[in-house]
Amino acid sequence: MNLPVQESPTLWPLAVYFGAVLVIVAGMIGGSYVLGQRHQERATGEPFESGIVPTGSARLRLSANFYLMAMFFVVFDVEAVFLFAWALAARQAGWPGYLEMVVFAGILLAAVIYLWRIGALDPARRQTKLPTRSQEKG
């Protein structure tokens, strides 16, 4: 029984594809350079903020509490994903899967209660004093 001998794959289709990509990208960049507008007005260098005139610097100091709340959001979103996946496979998981989800939800409920008790979910209690501009300079 003789098996057919396979020829080694050629790389010319990949080289043609790579060359075509380079030509297209170069054409797009070159075309935008040739056809693009070349005007320099006062408003050209100004940041555009949805039609609102900017009033200050975009470099704000954000409190760490902002990031803490974002982390809470991510953690509880992941919880929702796990619960949804469990709900889809509840019949296949059976009672052991149900008990695992009860333990999982119980741990997360304990975490929420703990965060609520220490005031981590209340932005007014977590507010920290940031130095003002005059305090930073002086």
Buried (B, 14 or more C-beta within 10 A) or exposed (E): EEEEEEEEEEEEEEEEEEEEEEEEEEEEEEEEEEEEEEEEEEEEEEEEEEEEEEEEEEEEEEBEBEEBBEEBEEEEEEBEEBBEEBEEEEEEBEEEBEEEBEEBBEEBEEBBEEBEEEEBBEEEEBEEEEEEEEEEEE
